[in-house]
């Protein structure tokens, strides 16, 4: 079954007094996930705002990715695929969803 989806990630950045905060949000089918990231400039370092933006944004997206992965693992368990090391997992030969695409 072919399927095409588009998820848009909204990334918001705010900088105040050497601290940059980022929030990455994505809405999936009925669920909203929000990742957070922060970057703090060392007072001795030059003020280059783009560095704080990049660090905070990457940390927010990394947090978002971890949340999506946890949700996927939870959903895999709910459909009966089991977790690695479990009896159900070994009987089934592993997850049906691999990290490598064919």
Protein Blocks (a to p, Z undefined) as FASTA:
>chain_A
ZZddddddddddddeehiacdddddddehiacdddddddddfkbccdfklmmmmmmmmmm
mmmmmmmmmmmmmmmmmnonopehiaklmmnopafbdfbdZZ
